[in-house]
Amino acid sequence: MFDKEPSIVTLTNGIRVVYLQASSVVAHTGVTILAGSRYENSNEEGLAHFLEHCIFKGTNKRRAFHILSRLDAVGGELNAYTTKEEICVYASFTKEYFKRAAELLADIVLNSNFPEKEIQKEKDIVLDEINSYLDAPSDKIYDDFEALLFKNHPLGTNILGTKESVSSFTREDLLNYTKRFFFAENIVISFVGDLPLEKIISVLEKEFSGLTNRGAQVEPTSFEGYLPFKKRTKEANFQAHAVIGGVAPGYNSPHRRGMTLLTNVLGGPALNSRLILTIREKYGYSYNIEANYAPYADIGYWSIYFGTDQKYLDKTIKLVYKEIQLMYDQALSEVQLRKAKEQLKGHLALSLDSNSGIMLGLGKSLLLFDQIDSIHEIYDALDKLTVRELKEIAAVYFDKSKISELVFELNN
């Protein structure tokens, strides 16, 4: 993912550390844990995300105020996020405060004790977050689409959970979740900054020595039995919204990079994507239209989202299917492929213009892929993609019989 070669070191207790030297007064470090929402049991919907909130609320030696002030007092930042596959707690700080940051992250990960009073307050905050999400149809439709796409599987559950599930969580639930997933082989620590590797390892060996190992990572439950669907619902919105898509290759599939390129051509962030040029520029039907590809460890999904005036809804859907069919029927020309590769390389380079983002990407790559690709390796892999290979990928994933559709129509 970068020019310099990162170093990977395993601590005495089995935690893997990925290190990248970067000349900057600011350093970044994170603890990425294989404990996202797809690992929740059926009665735990939203527990991983709720834990991410509560992990800052107290440890055996710190109250919430002291946790939140420890790095802020020296101009640093402490944050966290939850996805379907991982929980990550991370920090940014001036490099002389690395030891302070590492000790704080270790205290949070190893010693959070989830005070009852704080749990009750945090429930109200997460319930408010759920209400905010319900007020955002462009977010809600993606989650509803995933729920239908990955029906009866943890990948289909909402990361935030439901009002009922969040209200039911107890301190014991949080403690049990950390016991199940917060162990050495399930964790990667990443660092990007201008400090010697030897110092980083010395500090981490000390601060994270209390974490036990179990011999292997947790394994996700695989998803099978995808059934395409078409569903329309009435919603009290100002626009109609739609997501059209289907299953796609996972992280470890040889088709992953080809799928990334095809999705980028179809509706990536560039203003010259096919969907933008047709639906936004030519017809003026939608301001916001995009194609996305979300790969998980073993499977993924591709999607096209747009919002539009109700009177343009069916016309826009028809045009979207026309572009998908064109991708399915006609292979890219050699000239188109060459331009698409150069564009994607540029997007990748821009995405790496942040040491904080690189640090998070390092942790996720090592945790989920057990490898880290340099930017040159990624470019080489893109260069090897052929017109024929992309046509074969399009034939598998853009087959009209395998496409699903979720539409929010106006409720008036």
N, C-alpha and C positions, 0 to 999 in steps of 0.2 A: 504493500500500500504506500510505499515511500521509497526514496532513493537510498537512504542509509539502511543497513541491515540491522534490525532489532535483535537484541540478545534475549534468550529464554533460559531462565534458571529455575530449578525446583528447590524450594526450601526443604529443610530437614523433615518437616512434618508432611510434605507432599503438595503444598500449595505451589502452583506455577506462577512465576513472575515474568512479565515481558517488559523489557526496558528499551527505550529509544533516547539517545542523546540528542538534544536540541538546544542550540545556543540562544538562550532567552533568560531574562531575569525571573520570568514566571514559569512555574512548574505545575504539572497536573498529575494526579494519581487517583486510581479508582479500584474498587473491589467489585468484581462482577461475579454473580452467583447464579448457578443454574437452578432457578427456583421461581420462574415466571408462572403465569396463570395456567399454562397448559399442564402443570404438575399438580394442580389443586384436585382434591377429591370432589365428588358431586355435591357435597354439602358445604363446600368451602369457596364458592364463587365470589371472587373479589378479595380473598384473604391475602394473596401475595401483595397486591396494591395497598391494602390496609396496613399490612406489616411495614411496607416501605414508609408509610406516614408515621407509624408509631415507633419506628426504630430510633427516632430522634427525641423521644419523650422521656428518656431517663435510662441510666445504667446503674450498676452497683455503686459507682462513685460520683456520678454527675446527675444533676437535674436537667430538665429540658433547657432552661435558660443558659446553663453553663455549656451545654453541647452546642447550642446555636451561637454562643458568643465566642467560643474558643478560637475559631479562625477569623470570624468577622472582626474581632478586636485587633487583628494585625492586617486587615484589608483583604483577607482571603474569602473564599466562597465554599460553601458546603451544599451539596444537592444530591438528589437521587431520582431514579426513574424505574418503572416496571414495564416490561413487555410481556408478550405471550411466553417467552422462553427464559428471560433473565430479570433479576433485580440487580441494579447497580447503585452503589453509594460512592460518590466521588468528590474530589476537592481540587480547587485551584488556589495558588498561593505564591508568594515570592519565595524563591528557592531556599532561602535560609531557614524557612519554617517547615521544611519537609518532615522533620522528626515530630513536630507538633501535629501535623496533619496525619501522619501515619499512626501515631498513638491514638488520636481521636477516632479515626476510622476503625482501628482494631477494637477500641472500647465499645463502639457502637455495634460492630458485628459480633463480638464475643460476649458482651456483657449487658445487652439491653434487657431491662427487667419489666417493661411495660406496666407502669403504675396505673391502677384502676381509674383514678380520677382523670388522667390524661387520655385513657382509652375512650371514655365517655365523651370528652370534648372533641376528640378526633373523629368520632362517628358523625357528629354534626357537620364537621368540615367536609368529610367525604360525601355525606348525603347532599350537601350543597353542591359539591362537584358533580354529582350525578344529575342534579337538577339543571346545572349549567350545560351539561352534555345533552340533556333532553331538549334544551332550548336551541341546540345547534344541529339542524337537520343534516348539514353536510358532513358532520361527524357521526351522527346517529345512524345514518343510512349505511355507512361502512360496517358498523358493528352488527346491524341487523342482517346485512348481506353475509357476513362471516358466520353468523348464527345459523343461517339457512344453508350455506355452503358446506360447513363442517358440522352438520346436524348431529346431535347426540355425541359430541366429542369435545374435549376440553378446549381445542382450538376455536371452537365456536362460541365459547362463553365470553361475556364482556369483562374486560380487565378490571373495570370499576366495581363489578358485582351488581347486585340489586339492592334496593332499599331494605328489603326483608333480610337478605343475607348479611349485609353490613351491620344492621341493627342487632343481629344475633351473635356476633363475634364476641369471644371472651378472651381474657388474658391467657387462659390455658390453651386456647386455639393458637395464639401467637407463639407461645413457648413451644408447642408441639411442632409447629411449622419450621421454626428455626432448628429444632433438633433433627428434623428429617432432612434438611437441605443445607444447613450451614456447617459443612465439613470440608476438609482440605482438598480432596480431589474434585469437589464441586465448585471450586473457587479459583479465579485467576485475578492477580493483582497486576495492574498496568501502570507504568510511569513514563512520562515524557518530560524531559527537562535537562538542565545543565548541571548535573551532579554525577559523580563517578558511580559506576555500577556497584563497586565494592561497598560504598557507604549505604546505598539503597538496600542491598541485601542484608547488611549487618543490622540495620534498623528494623527491617521487616522480620528477620529471624527472631529478634527479641520481642517485638510487639505482637506478632501473630503466633507465638510458640504455643499458646493455650488451645489452638484449634486442633482437634483430633482428625485422624484419617480413617477411612473405611475400605480402602482398596480399589474403589471404582466409582465413576460418576453414576448419577441416576440416569435411567433410560426412559425416554418419553413413550407414551402409548401412541402407536402409529395410527394413521387415519386411513380408512378404506370405505368403499361404498358410496362414492359421490354420485348424487342424482341431480341432474340439471333441473332448474325450476324457473318459473316466471310468475312473479307476484306483484300486485298493485294494491296499495293502501291509500286511504284518504288521511291527509295530515293538515293541521292548521298552520300552514306556512305561507310565506309571501311568494314563493317560487315552487315550481315542480322540481323534483330531484330524481336522479336515476343512477344506478350502478349496474353495469353490464360486464360480465366476466366469467371466469371459470378457474378450475384448478391449474396449477403450473408446477414446474420442477422445483425441488427443494434445494437447499444450500449445496448439497454434495452431488447433485446431478451434473453430468457433463453438458447438459443443455442450459445450465443456469446463465452463462454469459451470453449465449445466443438469444435467450428469452429477454435478457436485459436490453440487448441492442434492439430487438424487434419492438419492444414496448416503448423504448425511447423514440424510435422512428414514428410510431403510431401516435403517441401523445405525451412525450417527455416534456421537460421544462422549457425547451427552446420554442421560440415563437414561430419557427418554421416546421413544427411537427404537422403531420397530416391532418389531425383533428382540428388543430388551431387554424390552419390555412383554409380548411373547408367550412367548418361549422361556425367559427368565430369571424374569420376575415371575409369569406365569400358570402355567407348567408346572414351573419349577424344574429344567430339564434342564441348564443350562449357566451357570456363573458368568461365563465370559469368552466373549462373542460380539460380533462387530463387523463392520461393512462398511467397506471402504476403496476409494479410487480413486487409482491411481498413474499420472499422465500423464507420458509422455516427450515428446521434441520432436515426433515424427511419429505416435506411437501411444501407447496406454496400456492399462491393464487394471483392471477392477473385481473385487472379491473379497469374500467373506463367510467369516470364519474363526470356528471355535468349537472348544472342547475339552469333552468330556463323558465320563461313565461309559459303558463299552461297551454296557451294557444300554439306554441312551437314544440310542445313535448313530443308528439308522435312523429313530426317531421324530423326532429333531431335524432330520435331513436333510429329512424329509417336511415339517416345519413351515417350514423355510427356503425350500423350493421353493414352498410355499403363499404365503409373503409376496412372493416374487419374482413369482409369477403374478399376485398382486393388484396389484402395481405395474404389471405389463404390461397387465392387463385394464382397470383402473379409473384414470381420470385423477384427480389431486388436485382437490378442490373449491377454489373461490376462497378460502374461509376457511382451509383447510389450506395452500394455497400462501402466503397472506399470513403465517401463523404460521411456516412453514418458512423464508421469507426473513428474517424478523426473528431467528430462532434462528441461522441461518447468519451473519448480520451480526454477531451477538454473539460467535460463535466466532472470526470473523476478527479482531474487535477485541481479544479476549483473546490471540490468537496474536501480536499486534503489541505486547504489553506487555513487550517486551524489546529493548533497543537492539542487543544482540549478534545476536538473531534477525533483526532488521530489516536489519542490515548484511549478514548472509549471504543474506537474501532479495533484497536489492538487487543483489548480485553475480550471483546465479543468474538473476534476471529479465532483466538487461541482456545477459548472455552467451547465454541460450537464446532469449529472446523479442525481443531488440533493442528493448525498450521497458519502461517501468515505469509501472504503473497506480497512481493515488492511491486511497486508501480510498473517496473519493467516486465515482470512476469505477467501482470494483468494485461499490459499492452501487447505482449507477445501472444497471449491467448486470444485476444481480440483479433490480432492480425491473422491468426490461423483460421478464423471463421470463414466458411465458404458460402457462396450463393446456394449451393445444393443443401448444405447442412441447415441453413436458416429456413429454406423452403420445407424441409422435413420437420423442423420444429413447429413452424406455422401450421403444417398439416395436422399435427397432433393436437395442439392447444387452441387453435382458432377454428376448429371444426364446428359449424353452426349447431350441430346436434348436441354439442357438449357445453354450449353457452347458457349461462343463467342471467336472470334479469330481475332487479328489484326497483320499483318505481314508487315514489311518494307523490301522489296527485294532490291538488288543492282541495281542501274540504269546504267547498262553497257551491 
